[in-house]
Amino acid sequence: MTTTSKFAEIAALAGEPSRAVILHALMDGRALTATELAQLAGITPQTASGHLARMIDAGLLSVIQQGRHRYHTLASSAVARMMESIMLVASTPGPSLRKLRIGPKDLALRAGRTCYDHLAGKLGVALLDAMIKEGHAELNSEAGAMTKTGVALLMHLGIEVPMSSTKTDSKTLRMLCRPCLDWSERRPHLAGAVGTALCQHSFSQGWIHRIDGTRAVKVTSKGSQIYRQAFRIDLNAIS
């Protein structure tokens, strides 16, 4: 059970500017060293180590030891969802605030980005919309399922995802997928095992590539062809 003190501790840890930068930097699913995170946050390695230790103790971060190096990652997808939710609230202007001007880097993030281990932004939302429209997926506010045509599509593309043994009906196979509310689009994109597998496959097949220094991703010409043909999404609406 969550206590008030634990809630306050997590909120305080995530709310400190340097720690917020560190959590933000790990939202793309990569593992980074303390030195790399210190550089990103603009703080000394010693200060970063202190921040990292506190977030590890609180369960926000995990450490992977590889040889002499220690790599830091978000502890779970729940932490990533927390960050996405905070960004959603933070990006909603109050009634007295002017509309924010969006810079080029923000436009790239809105077009397509990684949200921990799955795709977000206009690209992520468009993929989910297309899968639902074509009858490949069925989602409610909490969870989802892939239909048999959706399973066949993923298999055709070479995407392997785990499937539960429960059949909801003759047309639908339960799969580990769920909606994740997108902070920039205010609509869900696809998360869970299906979202993870689709994101990983998109990178490995060269359908998308990272834009250096950000979580933003860019669709390649190969990816444009696949997304249009397989998912029937309008990429003109994404750019």
C-alpha positions as YAML, in Angstrom:
chain: A
units: angstrom
residues:
- id: 1
  name: MET
  ca: [0.00, 0.00, 0.00]
- id: 2
  name: THR
  ca: [1.32, 3.46, -0.90]
- id: 3
  name: THR
  ca: [1.89, 5.67, 2.11]
- id: 4
  name: THR
  ca: [1.76, 9.46, 2.11]
- id: 5
  name: SER
  ca: [5.43, 9.66, 3.04]
- id: 6
  name: LYS
  ca: [6.46, 7.33, 0.19]
- id: 7
  name: PHE
  ca: [4.34, 9.33, -2.26]
- id: 8
  name: ALA
  ca: [5.98, 12.55, -1.09]
- id: 9
  name: GLU
  ca: [9.46, 10.98, -1.37]
- id: 10
  name: ILE
  ca: [8.91, 9.87, -4.98]
- id: 11
  name: ALA
  ca: [7.39, 13.22, -5.92]
- id: 12
  name: ALA
  ca: [10.32, 15.11, -4.39]
- id: 13
  name: LEU
  ca: [12.89, 12.90, -6.09]
- id: 14
  name: ALA
  ca: [11.30, 13.27, -9.52]
- id: 15
  name: GLY
  ca: [10.68, 16.99, -9.03]
- id: 16
  name: GLU
  ca: [14.27, 18.10, -8.40]
- id: 17
  name: PRO
  ca: [15.56, 19.66, -11.69]
- id: 18
  name: SER
  ca: [18.76, 17.62, -12.05]
- id: 19
  name: ARG
  ca: [17.04, 14.37, -11.19]
- id: 20
  name: ALA
  ca: [14.21, 15.24, -13.58]
- id: 21
  name: VAL
  ca: [16.79, 15.62, -16.38]
- id: 22
  name: ILE
  ca: [18.28, 12.23, -15.50]
- id: 23
  name: LEU
  ca: [14.88, 10.51, -15.53]
- id: 24
  name: HIS
  ca: [14.04, 12.25, -18.80]
- id: 25
  name: ALA
  ca: [17.31, 11.07, -20.37]
- id: 26
  name: LEU
  ca: [16.51, 7.45, -19.53]
- id: 27
  name: MET
  ca: [13.03, 7.58, -21.04]
- id: 28
  name: ASP
  ca: [14.31, 6.25, -24.37]
- id: 29
  name: GLY
  ca: [15.12, 2.89, -22.75]
- id: 30
  name: ARG
  ca: [18.91, 3.18, -23.02]
- id: 31
  name: ALA
  ca: [21.32, 2.45, -20.16]
- id: 32
  name: LEU
  ca: [23.68, 5.32, -19.33]
- id: 33
  name: THR
  ca: [26.64, 5.73, -16.99]
- id: 34
  name: ALA
  ca: [26.80, 8.21, -14.13]
- id: 35
  name: THR
  ca: [29.31, 10.29, -16.10]
- id: 36
  name: GLU
  ca: [26.99, 10.49, -19.11]
- id: 37
  name: LEU
  ca: [24.04, 11.42, -16.94]
- id: 38
  name: ALA
  ca: [26.09, 14.04, -15.11]
- id: 39
  name: GLN
  ca: [27.01, 15.67, -18.42]
- id: 40
  name: LEU
  ca: [23.39, 15.70, -19.55]
- id: 41
  name: ALA
  ca: [22.24, 17.25, -16.26]
- id: 42
  name: GLY
  ca: [25.09, 19.76, -16.16]
- id: 43
  name: ILE
  ca: [26.28, 18.64, -12.73]
- id: 44
  name: THR
  ca: [29.47, 17.10, -11.34]
- id: 45
  name: PRO
  ca: [29.89, 13.30, -11.29]
- id: 46
  name: GLN
  ca: [29.92, 13.40, -7.50]
- id: 47
  name: THR
  ca: [26.58, 15.22, -7.39]
- id: 48
  name: ALA
  ca: [25.14, 12.84, -9.99]
- id: 49
  name: SER
  ca: [26.25, 9.84, -7.94]
- id: 50
  name: GLY
  ca: [24.35, 11.18, -4.95]
- id: 51
  name: HIS
  ca: [21.20, 11.71, -7.00]
- id: 52
  name: LEU
  ca: [21.48, 8.27, -8.59]
- id: 53
  name: ALA
  ca: [21.94, 6.52, -5.25]
- id: 54
  name: ARG
  ca: [18.78, 8.13, -3.87]
- id: 55
  name: MET
  ca: [16.73, 7.19, -6.92]
- id: 56
  name: ILE
  ca: [18.03, 3.62, -6.83]
- id: 57
  name: ASP
  ca: [17.08, 3.30, -3.16]
- id: 58
  name: ALA
  ca: [13.61, 4.63, -3.94]
- id: 59
  name: GLY
  ca: [13.08, 2.13, -6.75]
- id: 60
  name: LEU
  ca: [13.09, 4.66, -9.58]
- id: 61
  name: LEU
  ca: [16.31, 3.40, -11.18]
- id: 62
  name: SER
  ca: [18.10, 0.08, -11.65]
- id: 63
  name: VAL
  ca: [21.82, -0.57, -12.14]
- id: 64
  name: ILE
  ca: [23.41, -2.97, -14.60]
- id: 65
  name: GLN
  ca: [27.01, -3.93, -13.80]
- id: 66
  name: GLN
  ca: [29.13, -4.75, -16.84]
- id: 67
  name: GLY
  ca: [32.83, -5.14, -16.14]
- id: 68
  name: ARG
  ca: [34.09, -1.96, -14.49]
- id: 69
  name: HIS
  ca: [31.11, 0.05, -15.69]
- id: 70
  name: ARG
  ca: [27.74, 0.66, -14.05]
- id: 71
  name: TYR
  ca: [24.84, 1.52, -16.30]
- id: 72
  name: HIS
  ca: [21.62, 3.09, -15.09]
- id: 73
  name: THR
  ca: [18.12, 2.50, -16.44]
- id: 74
  name: LEU
  ca: [14.58, 3.23, -15.35]
- id: 75
  name: ALA
  ca: [13.57, 0.55, -12.87]
- id: 76
  name: SER
  ca: [10.36, -0.37, -14.67]
- id: 77
  name: SER
  ca: [7.77, 0.66, -17.22]
- id: 78
  name: ALA
  ca: [5.74, 2.00, -14.30]
- id: 79
  name: VAL
  ca: [8.39, 4.68, -13.77]
- id: 80
  name: ALA
  ca: [8.21, 5.56, -17.47]
- id: 81
  name: ARG
  ca: [4.41, 5.83, -17.24]
- id: 82
  name: MET
  ca: [4.80, 8.11, -14.23]
- id: 83
  name: MET
  ca: [7.14, 10.37, -16.21]
- id: 84
  name: GLU
  ca: [4.80, 10.41, -19.23]
- id: 85
  name: SER
  ca: [1.89, 11.33, -16.95]
- id: 86
  name: ILE
  ca: [3.84, 14.16, -15.33]
- id: 87
  name: MET
  ca: [4.76, 15.49, -18.78]
- id: 88
  name: LEU
  ca: [1.10, 15.35, -19.75]
- id: 89
  name: VAL
  ca: [0.11, 17.49, -16.76]
- id: 90
  name: ALA
  ca: [3.09, 19.83, -17.11]
- id: 91
  name: SER
  ca: [2.40, 20.48, -20.79]
- id: 92
  name: THR
  ca: [-1.21, 21.54, -20.19]
- id: 93
  name: PRO
  ca: [-1.26, 25.35, -19.87]
- id: 94
  name: GLY
  ca: [-3.48, 26.98, -17.29]
- id: 95
  name: PRO
  ca: [-6.31, 29.29, -18.39]
- id: 96
  name: SER
  ca: [-4.19, 32.41, -17.87]
- id: 97
  name: LEU
  ca: [-1.14, 31.18, -19.78]
- id: 98
  name: ARG
  ca: [-0.37, 32.00, -23.39]
- id: 99
  name: LYS
  ca: [-0.07, 29.23, -25.91]
- id: 100
  name: LEU
  ca: [3.51, 27.99, -25.97]
- id: 101
  name: ARG
  ca: [5.62, 28.36, -29.07]
- id: 102
  name: ILE
  ca: [7.02, 25.01, -30.15]
- id: 103
  name: GLY
  ca: [10.64, 24.88, -31.30]
- id: 104
  name: PRO
  ca: [12.11, 22.54, -33.95]
- id: 105
  name: LYS
  ca: [13.31, 19.99, -31.38]
- id: 106
  name: ASP
  ca: [9.85, 19.84, -29.80]
- id: 107
  name: LEU
  ca: [8.30, 19.32, -33.22]
- id: 108
  name: ALA
  ca: [10.57, 16.33, -33.77]
- id: 109
  name: LEU
  ca: [9.60, 14.86, -30.40]
- id: 110
  name: ARG
  ca: [5.93, 15.36, -31.16]
- id: 111
  name: ALA
  ca: [6.28, 13.69, -34.56]
- id: 112
  name: GLY
  ca: [7.80, 10.50, -33.16]
- id: 113
  name: ARG
  ca: [9.78, 9.45, -30.10]
- id: 114
  name: THR
  ca: [10.39, 6.56, -27.77]
- id: 115
  name: CYS
  ca: [8.48, 6.32, -24.51]
- id: 116
  name: TYR
  ca: [10.76, 3.95, -22.56]
- id: 117
  name: ASP
  ca: [10.43, 0.81, -24.73]
- id: 118
  name: HIS
  ca: [7.65, 1.72, -27.16]
- id: 119
  name: LEU
  ca: [6.81, 4.35, -29.78]
- id: 120
  name: ALA
  ca: [5.04, 7.58, -28.91]
- id: 121
  name: GLY
  ca: [4.13, 10.92, -30.44]
- id: 122
  name: LYS
  ca: [2.16, 11.22, -33.67]
- id: 123
  name: LEU
  ca: [3.82, 8.09, -35.05]
- id: 124
  name: GLY
  ca: [2.91, 5.93, -32.04]
- id: 125
  name: VAL
  ca: [-0.67, 7.23, -31.93]
- id: 126
  name: ALA
  ca: [-1.11, 6.79, -35.70]
- id: 127
  name: LEU
  ca: [0.08, 3.17, -35.54]
- id: 128
  name: LEU
  ca: [-2.41, 2.35, -32.78]
- id: 129
  name: ASP
  ca: [-5.24, 4.19, -34.57]
- id: 130
  name: ALA
  ca: [-4.54, 2.27, -37.77]
- id: 131
  name: MET
  ca: [-4.41, -1.10, -36.01]
- id: 132
  name: ILE
  ca: [-7.79, -0.44, -34.38]
- id: 133
  name: LYS
  ca: [-9.33, 0.92, -37.59]
- id: 134
  name: GLU
  ca: [-8.17, -2.12, -39.59]
- id: 135
  name: GLY
  ca: [-9.51, -4.48, -36.93]
- id: 136
  name: HIS
  ca: [-6.07, -5.67, -35.81]
- id: 137
  name: ALA
  ca: [-6.40, -4.55, -32.19]
- id: 138
  name: GLU
  ca: [-9.08, -4.01, -29.56]
- id: 139
  name: LEU
  ca: [-8.35, -1.76, -26.60]
- id: 140
  name: ASN
  ca: [-10.16, -0.32, -23.63]
- id: 141
  name: SER
  ca: [-8.81, 2.20, -21.11]
- id: 142
  name: GLU
  ca: [-6.79, -0.40, -19.21]
- id: 143
  name: ALA
  ca: [-5.73, -3.24, -21.50]
- id: 144
  name: GLY
  ca: [-5.98, -4.62, -24.98]
- id: 145
  name: ALA
  ca: [-5.97, -7.58, -27.29]
- id: 146
  name: MET
  ca: [-4.76, -8.34, -30.79]
- id: 147
  name: THR
  ca: [-7.24, -9.94, -33.16]
- id: 148
  name: LYS
  ca: [-6.26, -12.90, -35.29]
- id: 149
  name: THR
  ca: [-5.67, -10.57, -38.23]
- id: 150
  name: GLY
  ca: [-3.42, -8.47, -36.00]
- id: 151
  name: VAL
  ca: [-1.44, -11.53, -34.92]
- id: 152
  name: ALA
  ca: [-1.11, -12.56, -38.57]
- id: 153
  name: LEU
  ca: [0.11, -9.08, -39.51]
- id: 154
  name: LEU
  ca: [2.78, -9.07, -36.82]
- id: 155
  name: MET
  ca: [3.94, -12.56, -37.79]
- id: 156
  name: HIS
  ca: [4.08, -11.53, -41.46]
- id: 157
  name: LEU
  ca: [6.33, -8.61, -40.50]
- id: 158
  name: GLY
  ca: [8.57, -10.91, -38.43]
- id: 159
  name: ILE
  ca: [7.46, -9.52, -35.08]
- id: 160
  name: GLU
  ca: [7.25, -12.08, -32.29]
- id: 161
  name: VAL
  ca: [5.36, -11.21, -29.12]
- id: 162
  name: PRO
  ca: [4.17, -13.38, -26.21]
- id: 163
  name: MET
  ca: [0.54, -14.48, -26.20]
- id: 164
  name: SER
  ca: [-1.52, -15.55, -23.22]
- id: 165
  name: SER
  ca: [-3.37, -18.84, -23.34]
- id: 166
  name: THR
  ca: [-6.76, -17.23, -22.83]
- id: 167
  name: LYS
  ca: [-9.00, -16.88, -25.86]
- id: 168
  name: THR
  ca: [-11.71, -14.24, -25.49]
- id: 169
  name: ASP
  ca: [-13.64, -15.43, -28.56]
- id: 170
  name: SER
  ca: [-13.07, -17.05, -31.92]
- id: 171
  name: LYS
  ca: [-11.55, -13.93, -33.45]
- id: 172
  name: THR
  ca: [-9.40, -12.51, -30.67]
- id: 173
  name: LEU
  ca: [-6.28, -13.82, -28.95]
- id: 174
  name: ARG
  ca: [-5.28, -12.12, -25.70]
- id: 175
  name: MET
  ca: [-1.87, -10.49, -25.99]
- id: 176
  name: LEU
  ca: [0.16, -8.39, -23.63]
- id: 177
  name: CYS
  ca: [-0.62, -4.89, -24.86]
- id: 178
  name: ARG
  ca: [-2.14, -1.81, -23.30]
- id: 179
  name: PRO
  ca: [-2.78, 1.86, -24.08]
- id: 180
  name: CYS
  ca: [-0.44, 4.56, -22.79]
- id: 181
  name: LEU
  ca: [-1.73, 8.14, -22.78]
- id: 182
  name: ASP
  ca: [0.54, 10.26, -24.98]
- id: 183
  name: TRP
  ca: [1.56, 13.54, -23.34]
- id: 184
  name: SER
  ca: [1.80, 15.51, -26.59]
- id: 185
  name: GLU
  ca: [-1.15, 14.01, -28.49]
- id: 186
  name: ARG
  ca: [-3.48, 13.57, -25.48]
- id: 187
  name: ARG
  ca: [-4.51, 10.23, -26.97]
- id: 188
  name: PRO
  ca: [-3.19, 6.70, -26.40]
- id: 189
  name: HIS
  ca: [-0.30, 5.02, -28.16]
- id: 190
  name: LEU
  ca: [0.50, 1.31, -27.94]
- id: 191
  name: ALA
  ca: [2.51, 0.00, -24.99]
- id: 192
  name: GLY
  ca: [3.01, -3.40, -23.39]
- id: 193
  name: ALA
  ca: [4.70, -6.38, -25.04]
- id: 194
  name: VAL
  ca: [3.24, -5.62, -28.46]
- id: 195
  name: GLY
  ca: [4.34, -1.99, -28.34]
- id: 196
  name: THR
  ca: [7.81, -3.03, -27.19]
- id: 197
  name: ALA
  ca: [8.18, -5.65, -29.93]
- id: 198
  name: LEU
  ca: [6.99, -3.24, -32.62]
- id: 199
  name: CYS
  ca: [9.43, -0.55, -31.45]
- id: 200
  name: GLN
  ca: [12.40, -2.93, -31.28]
- id: 201
  name: HIS
  ca: [11.59, -4.41, -34.68]
- id: 202
  name: SER
  ca: [11.25, -0.93, -36.21]
- id: 203
  name: PHE
  ca: [14.77, -0.08, -35.04]
- id: 204
  name: SER
  ca: [16.34, -3.41, -36.00]
- id: 205
  name: GLN
  ca: [14.81, -3.37, -39.48]
- id: 206
  name: GLY
  ca: [15.82, 0.22, -40.16]
- id: 207
  name: TRP
  ca: [12.26, 1.54, -40.32]
- id: 208
  name: ILE
  ca: [13.20, 4.31, -37.89]
- id: 209
  name: HIS
  ca: [16.39, 5.76, -36.43]
- id: 210
  name: ARG
  ca: [17.15, 7.95, -33.45]
- id: 211
  name: ILE
  ca: [17.76, 11.66, -33.81]
- id: 212
  name: ASP
  ca: [21.02, 12.23, -31.92]
- id: 213
  name: GLY
  ca: [20.73, 13.78, -28.48]
- id: 214
  name: THR
  ca: [16.97, 13.33, -28.07]
- id: 215
  name: ARG
  ca: [14.28, 10.69, -27.71]
- id: 216
  name: ALA
  ca: [12.96, 11.69, -31.12]
- id: 217
  name: VAL
  ca: [12.91, 9.17, -33.96]
- id: 218
  name: LYS
  ca: [12.72, 9.70, -37.71]
- id: 219
  name: VAL
  ca: [10.98, 7.38, -40.14]
- id: 220
  name: THR
  ca: [13.27, 6.18, -42.94]
- id: 221
  name: SER
  ca: [12.20, 5.70, -46.56]
- id: 222
  name: LYS
  ca: [12.06, 1.94, -45.89]
- id: 223
  name: GLY
  ca: [9.92, 2.55, -42.83]
- id: 224
  name: SER
  ca: [7.62, 4.87, -44.76]
- id: 225
  name: GLN
  ca: [6.90, 2.12, -47.24]
- id: 226
  name: ILE
  ca: [6.27, -0.50, -44.54]
- id: 227
  name: TYR
  ca: [4.08, 1.71, -42.37]
- id: 228
  name: ARG
  ca: [1.99, 2.79, -45.36]
- id: 229
  name: GLN
  ca: [1.56, -0.68, -46.83]
- id: 230
  name: ALA
  ca: [1.27, -2.80, -43.67]
- id: 231
  name: PHE
  ca: [-0.46, -0.40, -41.29]
- id: 232
  name: ARG
  ca: [-2.09, 2.00, -43.78]
- id: 233
  name: ILE
  ca: [-1.08, 5.13, -41.88]
- id: 234
  name: ASP
  ca: [-0.85, 8.60, -43.39]
- id: 235
  name: LEU
  ca: [2.73, 9.69, -42.80]
- id: 236
  name: ASN
  ca: [2.00, 13.16, -44.19]
- id: 237
  name: ALA
  ca: [-0.02, 13.84, -41.06]
- id: 238
  name: ILE
  ca: [2.97, 12.93, -38.88]
- id: 239
  name: SER
  ca: [5.73, 15.15, -40.29]
...
